[in-house]
């Protein structure tokens, strides 16, 4: 994602944010009577006084319990100063008054280290105090975003060895960002003092709700090299020392490092992390990636510990720029599953019409469910640290304008996937830099738009039903897709700059399930190794080229205990030490998947011919399309061979099922998920996936009247006997929808948007959805 930076000089606060053109400030508001006139209302237009009020006194008496959301925040990011023409009190009053009148009860702002501590030990917190004063007058709660990445220039001048250093030896002199490397002990002490100072200043504010301590964590943030290409970080002296300390803890002695890396270092201080790829070597590259991923987790833990030392009461969150399912960990990107362990609630940024991508509700669902899967293992909830508020701009690239229907679709889809808070970025559009004119809810002059009104309207609905939306959650999925971060890391060793094979494979599988309205969980490698699969009946492991010994043991247990395991070509090609085993798959996994690999080739298009009817929906004569690899397994009398790949004169056994214990493993000798994502063979692959689910007894919680109902999506949230049904029409055409909710034959649904009630008769709910509209209702049994 792209980012931009804005600074509020007078307030000694800055806005900075990564992702879609962003600016950051707090909103503080005052009630105002205004009237408005449509999407392009002009400066000075008034907004009608809303009769809706949030009872902020209740929140003040009951602050968030640590680790839990006591409210369902829907907030607007608000920036003044450089983001606006001025930062006058009149501007504050007008803008915050507009927010409150529209229906917002929360505002999200940020505190930059640079403006708060312009000189060592001289702190400026007047802006923060003013923010709380105005927001309190308007009965609005405040969420604070802290930024260390916009650090004071004096830190880099005082500690020259704290500057970030790339693998090429380039030192990064900050230009507003990215600050300095906080592996440096003295720089870190200054950052700690800053965080403790802010925490001690705001913790007693009655309308303070909670913290977001790290926006879109990366090893180095918001630096774009004009010459192109990505660099690796950080190789400064403090980072090298930290890496060697980690190696000593991991290996014990330099001799063990030499054994693993095939090197001859004399002492631990001689060890250097890899800066490039060398033929025939792998383990040092994998170790360097793992170290940097875990370092991000430790750095978030440090931020949390520091703030909690001064404020033990308020909820602490952080949010990533997108799901780590898309990330190449080589470039300093985090692992959501590790980061979520550090905070009360983990989150994500969602920019469906960002300048850098095309709109796709399936990708949005992928981001949401990836984050939910990582966060739910820790505390059950996640939120949107940022949701796009306006037009996607990135330099000369402009996406389609964002309209009110987009805001509505995005907010309701997020709620349907289980978010417990939404922070819309940003109130104003960006007004300078790479993202100028982008991402604002309102016009540059502050006049209101239909987008802002729609967001406020949904905020009111959620606030009126806050307890319901807080407590209702998606049903636990019965299907899992493995996020194998070790396979992602192996791409560096295979000399691949991207992780498209892995990420497209996961997304392709997810797309197939999304189109069939079947919810899925993403399972991390760590969870699989610890046998934490919960209710998972079917586990898919696409593009798992590297596997670990513990992973192999857990998969055996999963299958023998009745699970269905589905994998594809080149599964277990490499072991965790970077070596191949005596055969592929490694660790003797041929006893699960139906033999050893006996032939493999690479091709853009590979086809499996179905040679006999399967119990999974495919019949003799079908063609299953794949890509990337074609492979065949030796097979034994224990296996059922349902399909072959013909390559020259060879006939490769390439769709194989093997029963093991009470379960089964299914192997496809090509990457069908990657092919599905590129548009190949969707009908046949869709039937196979539906067939595997049916075989395992997995059905959608909400069934629609079409086999693949997309572009309609239906989700249900449950809290005991109470349920919320959300149906979204992403199409530009009206759709007649017939929905069957699992376990409910008779009853009614109260529409939360209109107040009307619709009957469920003979297990069916029939509604008409207009183009780009949603249905959200409370389900009541007869």
C-alpha positions in Angstrom: 0.0 0.0 0.0 1.0 3.5 -0.5 1.3 6.2 2.1 1.5 9.9 2.6 2.5 12.2 5.4 1.0 15.3 6.8 2.1 17.3 9.7 0.2 19.5 12.1 3.0 21.9 13.2 1.0 24.1 15.6 -0.3 21.0 17.4 3.0 19.3 17.6 1.3 16.3 16.1 1.7 14.9 12.7 -0.3 12.7 10.5 1.3 10.0 8.8 -0.1 6.9 7.5 0.7 4.2 5.1 -1.6 2.7 2.7 -4.0 4.7 0.7 -3.3 8.3 0.7 -3.6 9.2 4.2 -3.6 11.9 6.7 -4.1 11.6 10.3 -5.6 13.7 13.0 -8.1 13.5 15.8 -11.5 14.6 15.5 -12.9 16.8 18.1 -16.3 18.1 17.5 -19.1 20.3 18.5 -22.8 20.0 17.8 -24.0 22.1 14.9 -27.2 22.5 13.0 -26.5 22.2 9.3 -28.3 21.3 6.1 -26.9 19.5 3.2 -27.4 19.2 -0.5 -26.0 16.0 -2.0 -22.7 14.5 -3.0 -21.1 17.8 -3.9 -22.4 20.2 -1.3 -20.5 23.4 -1.0 -18.4 24.9 1.8 -20.6 26.3 4.5 -23.5 23.8 3.9 -25.2 22.9 7.1 -26.0 19.4 8.4 -29.3 18.7 10.2 -29.1 18.2 13.9 -29.4 14.5 14.7 -31.6 13.4 17.5 -29.3 10.3 17.9 -26.9 10.5 20.9 -24.4 8.1 22.3 -24.4 7.8 26.0 -20.8 8.6 26.6 -21.3 8.6 30.4 -21.8 4.8 30.3 -18.5 4.4 28.4 -16.8 6.6 31.0 -18.0 4.6 33.9 -17.1 1.3 32.1 -13.8 1.7 30.3 -12.8 -1.2 28.0 -11.8 -4.3 29.9 -8.3 -5.3 28.9 -8.5 -7.6 25.8 -12.1 -6.9 25.1 -14.1 -4.3 23.2 -16.7 -2.6 25.4 -18.0 -0.5 22.5 -18.2 -1.0 18.7 -16.3 2.1 17.5 -17.0 3.6 14.1 -14.6 6.4 13.9 -13.3 9.0 11.3 -9.7 9.8 11.1 -9.3 13.6 11.3 -6.3 15.7 10.4 -5.8 19.5 10.6 -2.9 21.8 9.8 -1.1 20.7 6.7 -4.0 18.5 5.7 -6.4 21.4 5.9 -6.1 25.1 5.1 -5.9 25.9 8.8 -6.2 24.4 12.2 -8.4 27.0 13.8 -10.9 26.3 16.5 -13.7 27.3 14.2 -12.6 24.6 11.8 -12.5 22.0 14.6 -15.9 23.0 15.7 -17.4 22.8 12.3 -15.9 19.5 11.3 -16.4 17.7 14.6 -19.9 19.1 14.7 -20.6 17.7 11.3 -19.2 14.3 12.3 -21.4 14.1 15.4 -24.5 15.2 13.5 -24.0 12.5 10.9 -23.8 9.8 13.6 -20.2 9.4 14.5 -19.4 8.9 18.2 -15.7 8.2 17.9 -12.8 10.0 16.4 -9.4 8.5 15.6 -6.3 10.7 15.7 -2.6 10.3 16.1 0.4 11.5 17.9 3.7 11.9 16.1 6.9 11.6 18.1 8.6 14.3 16.0 6.2 17.1 16.8 5.6 16.0 20.4 9.3 16.1 21.3 10.9 18.7 18.9 13.9 18.9 21.3 15.2 16.3 23.7 13.1 16.1 26.8 10.9 19.1 25.8 7.4 17.8 25.1 4.5 19.6 23.5 1.1 18.0 24.4 -1.1 21.1 24.0 -2.7 19.7 20.9 -3.6 16.4 22.6 -5.2 18.3 25.4 -7.2 20.4 23.0 -8.3 17.4 21.1 -9.8 15.8 24.3 -11.4 19.0 25.3 -13.4 19.5 22.1 -14.2 15.8 21.7 -15.5 15.7 25.2 -17.7 18.8 24.6 -19.2 16.9 21.7 -19.6 13.7 23.6 -17.2 11.8 21.4 -14.7 9.1 22.4 -11.1 9.3 21.2 -8.8 6.5 19.8 -5.2 7.5 19.7 -2.7 6.3 17.0 1.0 6.6 18.1 3.7 7.0 15.5 7.4 6.4 16.2 8.2 6.2 12.5 7.9 10.0 12.2 10.7 10.5 14.7 12.5 13.7 15.6 15.4 14.6 13.3 17.6 15.2 16.4 17.7 11.5 17.2 19.3 10.7 13.9 21.8 13.5 14.2 22.7 12.6 17.8 23.0 8.8 17.1 24.3 8.5 13.5 24.7 4.7 14.0 21.0 4.5 14.5 20.2 5.2 10.9 18.6 2.3 8.9 21.1 0.5 6.7 20.3 -1.6 3.7 21.9 -4.8 2.5 24.0 -2.6 0.1 25.3 -0.5 2.9 23.1 2.5 2.1 22.1 4.5 5.2 18.7 6.1 5.3 18.7 9.7 6.4 15.0 10.4 7.4 12.9 12.7 5.3 10.1 13.0 7.8 10.0 9.2 7.8 11.0 6.4 8.4 12.7 7.6 11.6 15.6 5.6 12.9 16.2 2.0 13.7 15.0 1.4 17.3 17.4 -1.5 17.7 19.7 1.2 18.8 19.5 1.2 22.7 19.7 5.0 23.2 17.2 5.8 20.5 14.9 3.2 22.0 15.2 4.8 25.4 14.1 8.2 23.9 11.1 6.4 22.2 10.1 4.8 25.5 10.1 8.1 27.3 7.9 9.6 24.5 5.3 6.8 24.7 5.2 6.9 28.5 4.8 10.7 28.4 1.8 10.6 26.1 0.2 7.6 28.0 0.5 9.4 31.3 -1.0 12.6 29.8 -4.1 10.9 28.3 -4.9 7.9 30.5 -7.2 9.9 32.8 -9.2 11.6 30.1 -12.8 10.4 30.5 -13.5 10.1 26.8 -10.4 8.2 26.0 -11.2 4.8 24.5 -7.9 3.1 23.5 -4.6 2.9 21.7 -3.5 1.9 18.2 0.3 1.6 18.8 1.6 0.6 15.4 0.0 1.5 12.0 0.9 -1.1 9.4 4.1 -2.5 10.9 7.1 -3.1 8.7 10.9 -3.2 9.4 11.1 0.1 7.6 8.1 2.1 6.6 7.0 4.5 3.8 10.2 4.8 1.9 10.1 4.5 -1.9 13.3 4.3 -3.9 13.1 6.3 -7.1 15.5 3.9 -8.8 13.1 1.0 -8.3 13.5 -2.3 -6.6 13.2 -3.2 -2.9 16.0 -3.2 -0.4 16.5 -5.4 2.7 16.7 -4.0 6.2 18.2 -3.5 8.7 22.0 -4.1 8.7 23.0 -1.3 11.1 25.4 -2.2 14.0 22.6 -2.5 16.5 20.5 -4.8 14.3 23.6 -7.0 13.6 24.2 -7.3 17.3 20.5 -8.2 17.9 20.7 -10.9 15.2 23.8 -12.5 16.7 22.1 -12.6 20.1 19.1 -14.3 18.5 21.4 -16.8 16.7 23.2 -17.6 20.0 19.8 -18.3 21.6 18.8 -20.4 18.6 22.0 -22.4 18.1 24.0 -22.0 21.3 27.5 -21.9 19.8 29.1 -20.6 16.6 30.0 -24.2 15.8 26.3 -25.0 15.5 25.8 -22.0 13.3 28.6 -23.2 11.1 27.1 -26.7 10.9 23.7 -25.4 9.9 24.9 -22.7 7.5 27.9 -24.7 6.2 30.3 -21.9 7.1 33.5 -21.5 9.2 33.0 -18.4 11.4 35.6 -18.2 14.1 33.4 -16.6 16.7 29.7 -15.3 16.9 30.9 -11.7 16.3 32.1 -12.8 12.9 28.6 -13.9 11.7 27.1 -11.8 9.1 23.5 -12.1 7.9 22.9 -12.9 4.3 22.6 -9.9 1.9 21.9 -11.8 -1.3 21.3 -15.4 -2.5 24.2 -17.8 -3.1 23.9 -20.9 -5.1 23.7 -24.1 -3.0 22.9 -22.3 0.2 19.6 -21.8 2.0 19.5 -22.0 5.8 21.1 -18.6 6.5 18.4 -16.9 4.2 15.6 -18.7 6.0 17.1 -17.8 9.4 17.4 -14.1 8.5 13.7 -14.0 7.4 12.5 -15.7 10.5 14.6 -13.4 12.7 13.1 -10.3 11.1 9.5 -11.6 11.4 10.0 -12.4 15.1 11.7 -9.0 15.6 8.5 -7.2 14.5 6.6 -9.2 17.0 9.1 -8.4 19.8 9.0 -4.7 18.9 5.2 -4.6 19.1 5.5 -6.4 22.5 7.9 -3.6 23.6 5.5 -0.9 22.5 2.7 -2.5 24.4 4.7 -3.1 27.5 5.9 0.5 27.5 2.5 2.0 27.2 1.0 -0.4 29.7 3.6 0.6 32.2 1.9 4.0 32.3 -1.7 3.1 31.4 -2.9 -0.4 32.4 -6.6 0.4 31.8 -7.2 1.1 28.1 -7.4 -1.3 25.2 -4.4 -1.6 23.0 -4.5 -2.5 19.3 -2.4 -2.5 16.2 -3.2 -3.0 12.5 -1.4 -4.3 9.4 -1.5 -2.8 5.9 -3.1 -6.0 4.5 -3.2 -9.7 5.4 0.1 -11.4 5.6 -1.3 -14.0 3.2 -0.2 -11.5 0.5 3.1 -10.5 2.0 6.7 -11.5 1.1 8.3 -11.8 4.5 11.7 -11.1 2.9 10.9 -7.4 2.8 10.3 -6.8 6.5 6.6 -7.7 6.5 4.9 -9.1 9.6 3.2 -12.4 10.3 -0.4 -11.5 11.5 -0.5 -14.6 13.7 2.6 -13.5 15.6 1.6 -9.8 15.9 -1.9 -10.7 17.1 -0.4 -12.3 20.2 0.9 -9.0 21.4 -2.2 -6.8 21.5 -5.7 -6.8 22.9 -7.0 -6.7 19.3 -5.3 -7.0 16.0 -6.6 -5.2 12.8 -6.0 -4.4 9.2 -6.3 -1.6 6.6 -8.9 -2.2 3.9 -8.7 -0.1 0.7 -11.0 -1.8 -1.9 -10.5 1.0 -4.5 -6.9 1.9 -3.6 -4.9 3.3 -6.5 -2.8 0.2 -6.4 -5.5 -2.4 -7.0 -8.8 -3.2 -8.7 -12.0 -3.5 -6.8 -12.9 -7.1 -5.9 -15.1 -8.1 -3.0 -13.5 -11.5 -2.9 -10.1 -9.9 -2.3 -11.7 -7.8 0.4 -13.2 -10.9 2.0 -9.7 -12.6 1.8 -8.1 -9.7 3.7 -10.9 -9.7 6.3 -10.9 -13.5 6.9 -7.1 -13.6 6.9 -7.0 -11.0 9.7 -10.0 -12.6 11.5 -8.3 -16.0 11.4 -5.0 -14.6 12.9 -6.7 -12.5 15.5 -9.5 -15.0 16.6 -6.9 -17.5 17.9 -5.8 -14.9 20.4 -8.9 -12.9 21.5 -11.7 -13.6 19.1 -12.0 -10.1 17.7 -10.4 -7.9 15.0 -11.1 -4.5 13.6 -10.4 -2.2 10.7 -7.6 0.2 11.7 -8.3 1.9 8.4 -11.1 1.8 5.8 -11.0 3.8 2.6 -13.1 6.9 2.7 -12.7 8.4 -0.7 -11.2 8.3 -4.2 -8.1 6.2 -4.7 -5.2 8.4 -5.9 -1.6 7.3 -6.3 0.5 9.8 -8.4 -0.9 9.7 -11.9 -3.1 6.6 -11.2 -6.7 7.2 -10.3 -9.3 4.5 -9.6 -13.0 4.9 -10.1 -14.4 7.4 -7.7 -15.7 6.1 -4.4 -19.5 6.5 -4.0 -21.9 6.0 -1.1 -22.8 2.5 -2.3 -19.1 1.5 -2.0 -18.9 2.8 1.6 -22.1 0.9 2.4 -20.9 -2.4 0.8 -17.5 -2.2 2.5 -18.8 -1.4 5.9 -21.5 -4.1 5.9 -19.2 -6.7 4.4 -16.6 -6.0 7.1 -19.3 -6.4 9.8 -20.5 -9.6 8.2 -17.0 -11.0 8.4 -16.8 -10.2 12.1 -15.1 -6.8 12.6 -15.7 -5.1 16.0 -14.7 -1.6 15.0 -14.2 0.5 11.8 -11.9 3.5 11.5 -12.5 5.3 8.2 -9.5 6.9 6.6 -9.8 9.9 6.2 -12.2 12.8 6.9 -10.4 15.2 4.5 -8.7 14.1 1.3 -4.9 14.2 1.2 -3.8 17.7 0.2 -0.2 17.2 -0.7 2.3 14.6 -1.9 1.9 11.4 -3.9 -1.7 10.8 -2.8 -3.0 14.4 -3.2 -6.8 14.5 -3.6 -7.3 11.0 -2.5 -9.1 9.0 0.2 -11.3 11.7 1.9 -14.9 11.3 3.1 -15.6 15.0 2.5 -14.6 17.5 -0.1 -11.3 19.5 0.2 -13.2 22.5 1.6 -14.8 20.4 4.3 -18.3 20.3 2.7 -20.1 17.0 3.1 -20.6 14.2 0.6 -23.1 11.4 0.4 -20.2 9.1 1.3 -19.9 10.8 4.7 -23.7 10.7 5.2 -23.8 7.0 4.4 -21.0 6.2 6.8 -22.7 8.2 9.6 -26.0 6.4 8.8 -24.4 3.0 9.3 -22.7 4.2 12.5 -26.1 5.1 13.9 -27.5 1.7 13.1 -24.6 -0.1 14.7 -24.7 2.1 17.8 -28.4 1.5 18.3 -27.7 -2.3 18.1 -24.2 -2.2 19.7 -24.6 -5.1 22.1 -25.9 -7.3 19.3 -23.1 -6.5 16.9 -20.4 -6.8 19.6 -21.5 -10.2 20.8 -22.6 -11.9 17.5 -19.7 -13.7 15.7 -19.3 -15.8 12.5 -19.8 -19.5 13.0 -16.5 -21.4 13.3 -15.5 -22.6 9.8 -15.1 -26.3 9.1 -12.7 -25.8 6.2 -9.1 -24.6 6.7 -6.5 -23.3 4.3 -2.9 -23.5 5.4 -0.7 -20.4 5.6 2.7 -21.9 5.3 5.1 -19.0 5.9 8.1 -21.2 5.5 7.0 -21.9 1.9 6.7 -18.1 1.4 10.3 -17.7 2.8 11.7 -20.3 0.5 10.9 -18.1 -2.5 14.1 -16.1 -1.8 16.1 -19.4 -2.1 14.3 -20.1 -5.3 15.3 -16.7 -6.6 11.8 -15.4 -6.8 11.1 -11.8 -5.9 7.3 -12.4 -5.4 5.3 -14.9 -3.5 2.6 -15.0 -6.1 2.5 -18.8 -6.3 1.6 -19.0 -2.7 -0.6 -16.0 -2.3 -2.5 -16.6 -5.6 -3.0 -20.2 -4.6 -4.5 -19.3 -1.3 -6.7 -16.6 -2.9 -7.8 -19.0 -5.7 -9.0 -21.5 -3.1 -10.7 -18.7 -1.1 -12.4 -17.4 -4.2 -13.9 -20.9 -4.9 -15.3 -21.1 -1.4 -16.5 -17.5 -1.4 -18.4 -18.1 -4.6 -20.1 -21.1 -2.9 -20.7 -19.1 0.3 -18.7 -21.6 2.4 -16.7 -19.8 5.2 -13.1 -20.8 5.7 -10.3 -20.3 8.3 -6.7 -19.7 7.5 -4.5 -21.9 9.6 -0.9 -20.8 10.3 1.9 -23.3 10.2 2.5 -22.8 13.9 -1.1 -23.7 14.7 -0.9 -26.8 12.5 2.4 -27.9 14.2 0.7 -27.5 17.6 -2.4 -29.4 16.5 -4.7 -26.4 17.0 -7.1 -27.0 14.1 -10.2 -26.7 16.2 -13.3 -27.8 14.3 -11.5 -28.2 10.9 -12.7 -31.1 8.9 -11.0 -30.4 5.6 -7.5 -28.8 5.4 -6.1 -27.5 2.1 -2.3 -27.0 1.8 -1.7 -25.4 -1.6 1.9 -24.6 -2.8 3.5 -26.0 0.4 6.9 -26.5 -1.2 8.7 -26.5 2.2 7.4 -28.6 5.1 8.6 -29.1 8.6 8.9 -32.3 10.6 6.3 -31.2 13.1 4.0 -30.2 10.3 4.3 -33.7 8.8 3.6 -35.3 12.2 0.5 -33.1 12.7 -0.9 -33.9 9.3 -0.6 -37.6 9.9 -2.5 -37.2 13.1 -5.1 -35.0 11.5 -5.8 -37.5 8.7 -5.8 -40.6 10.9 -8.3 -38.9 13.3 -10.7 -38.4 10.4 -9.7 -35.2 8.6 -9.5 -34.8 4.9 -6.2 -33.3 3.7 -5.9 -31.8 0.2 -2.6 -30.8 -1.3 -1.0 -30.4 -4.7 2.1 -30.6 -6.8 5.6 -30.5 -5.3 4.2 -30.8 -1.7 7.1 -31.3 0.6 9.8 -30.6 -2.0 12.2 -29.2 0.7 12.7 -29.8 4.4 12.9 -27.0 7.0 16.8 -27.1 7.0 16.7 -26.1 3.3 17.7 -29.6 2.0 15.7 -32.0 0.0 15.0 -35.4 1.6 15.6 -38.8 0.2 12.4 -38.5 -1.8 9.6 -36.0 -2.4 7.6 -35.5 -0.3 9.9 -35.1 2.6 9.7 -36.8 6.0 8.1 -39.9 4.5 4.8 -38.1 3.8 4.3 -40.5 0.9 2.5 -42.7 3.4 -0.2 -40.1 3.6 -0.5 -38.6 0.1 -0.2 -41.7 -2.1 3.4 -42.4 -3.0 6.6 -40.5 -3.9 6.9 -38.1 -6.7 8.4 -39.9 -9.7 8.3 -37.1 -12.4 7.8 -33.4 -12.4 7.9 -30.6 -15.0 7.0 -26.9 -15.2 4.3 -25.5 -17.6 1.9 -22.6 -17.7 -1.0 -24.9 -18.4 -1.4 -28.5 -17.1 -4.4 -30.7 -17.4 -5.5 -33.7 -15.4 -7.8 -36.1 -17.3 -10.3 -37.7 -15.1 -10.2 -41.4 -15.9 -13.0 -42.7 -13.6 -15.9 -41.3 -11.6 -14.9 -39.8 -8.2 -16.8 -39.5 -5.0 -16.0 -35.7 -5.1 -18.2 -34.5 -7.9 -16.0 -35.2 -11.0 -16.8 -37.9 -13.5 -14.9 -39.8 -16.1 -14.0 -37.5 -19.1 -13.8 -34.3 -17.0 -10.7 -32.1 -17.4 -9.2 -30.5 -14.3 -7.0 -27.5 -15.3 -3.9 -26.5 -13.4 -0.7 -24.6 -13.7 2.9 -24.1 -12.7 3.8 -27.7 -12.1 2.8 -31.1 -13.4 3.7 -34.0 -11.2 2.9 -37.7 -10.8 3.2 -40.0 -7.8 4.3 -43.6 -7.8 1.1 -44.8 -6.1 0.4 -48.2 -4.4 -2.4 -50.6 -4.1 -3.6 -48.5 -1.2 -4.4 -45.6 -3.5 -7.4 -44.8 -5.7 -6.2 -43.1 -8.9 -8.9 -40.9 -10.5 -6.9 -38.9 -13.0 -3.7 -38.7 -15.0 -1.5 -36.1 -16.7 -0.2 -37.0 -20.1 3.3 -35.6 -20.8 4.8 -36.9 -24.0 4.7 -40.6 -23.7 4.3 -40.5 -20.0 1.1 -41.1 -18.0 1.4 -39.6 -14.6 -0.9 -40.6 -11.7 -2.1 -37.1 -10.7 -5.4 -37.2 -8.9 -5.0 -39.7 -6.1 -7.0 -40.4 -2.9 -5.7 -42.5 -0.1 -7.6 -43.5 3.0 -5.5 -43.4 6.2 -7.1 -44.3 9.5 -10.5 -42.6 9.7 -9.5 -39.9 7.2 -8.3 -39.3 3.7 -5.6 -37.4 1.7 -6.3 -36.1 -1.8 -3.4 -35.1 -4.1 -3.6 -33.2 -7.3 -0.5 -33.2 -9.5 -0.8 -29.6 -10.5 -1.7 -26.3 -8.9 -5.5 -26.0 -9.5 -5.9 -23.2 -7.0 -3.4 -20.9 -8.8 -5.1 -21.8 -12.1 -8.5 -21.0 -10.6 -7.3 -17.6 -9.5 -6.1 -16.9 -13.1 -9.5 -17.9 -14.5 -8.7 -21.4 -15.7 -11.0 -24.4 -15.1 -13.3 -22.7 -12.6 -16.3 -24.8 -13.3 -14.5 -28.2 -12.9 -12.4 -27.1 -9.9 -15.5 -25.6 -8.3 -17.3 -28.9 -8.6 -14.3 -30.7 -7.1 -14.2 -28.4 -4.1 -17.9 -28.6 -3.5 -17.7 -32.3 -3.8 -14.9 -32.6 -1.2 -16.9 -30.4 1.2 -20.0 -32.5 0.6 -18.0 -35.7 1.2 -16.8 -34.2 4.5 -20.3 -33.1 5.6 -19.6 -29.4 5.2 -22.4 -27.1 4.0 -22.8 -23.3 4.0 -24.4 -21.7 7.0 -26.5 -19.7 4.6 -27.5 -21.4 1.3 -28.6 -19.3 -1.6 -30.8 -20.2 -4.6 -27.8 -20.5 -7.0 -25.0 -23.0 -6.8 -22.5 -20.2 -7.2 -24.5 -17.1 -6.1 -21.7 -14.5 -6.6 -22.0 -11.5 -6.9 -24.3 -12.0 -3.9 -22.7 -12.9 -0.6 -24.6 -14.1 2.5 -23.1 -14.3 6.0 -24.6 -15.0 9.4 -23.3 -13.9 12.8 -24.5 -15.8 15.9 -24.7 -15.2 19.6 -26.4 -18.2 21.2 -29.9 -18.4 19.8 -29.7 -14.9 18.3 -28.4 -14.3 14.8 -27.7 -11.5 12.4 -28.1 -12.2 8.7 -26.3 -10.0 6.2 -26.7 -10.3 2.5 -24.8 -8.1 0.0 -25.5 -7.5 -3.7 -22.2 -6.4 -5.3 -23.9 -6.4 -8.7 -25.1 -3.3 -10.7 -28.3 -5.3 -11.3 -31.2 -6.1 -8.9 -31.2 -9.7 -7.6 -34.0 -11.9 -6.3 -32.5 -13.8 -3.4 -33.8 -17.0 -1.7 -31.8 -17.7 1.4 -31.9 -20.8 3.7 -30.3 -20.3 7.1 -28.9 -23.6 8.6 -31.2 -24.9 11.4 -34.0 -22.4 11.0 -37.2 -23.6 9.3 -39.7 -21.0 10.5 -39.3 -17.6 11.8 -38.8 -14.0 10.8 -36.1 -11.5 10.1 -36.3 -7.9 11.3 -34.6 -5.6 8.8 -32.2 -3.3 10.7 -32.1 -0.9 7.8 -35.8 -0.4 7.3 -37.5 -1.8 10.4 -39.6 -4.1 8.3 -40.1 -7.8 9.1 -39.9 -10.6 6.6 -41.1 -14.2 7.2 -39.0 -17.3 7.0 -41.3 -19.9 5.6 -40.4 -23.6 4.9 -36.8 -22.7 5.6 -36.7 -19.9 3.0 -36.3 -16.2 3.2 -37.1 -14.4 0.0 -36.0 -10.8 -0.6 -35.3 -8.5 -3.5 -32.0 -6.7 -3.4 -31.5 -3.5 -5.5 -28.2 -2.9 -7.2 -25.3 -2.4 -4.8 -27.6 -2.8 -1.8 -27.4 -4.8 1.4 -29.8 -6.6 3.7 -29.0 -6.7 7.5 -31.5 -8.3 9.8 -32.0 -9.9 13.2 -33.2 -13.5 12.8 -35.9 -14.8 15.2 -37.2 -18.3 15.3 -40.9 -19.0 15.2 
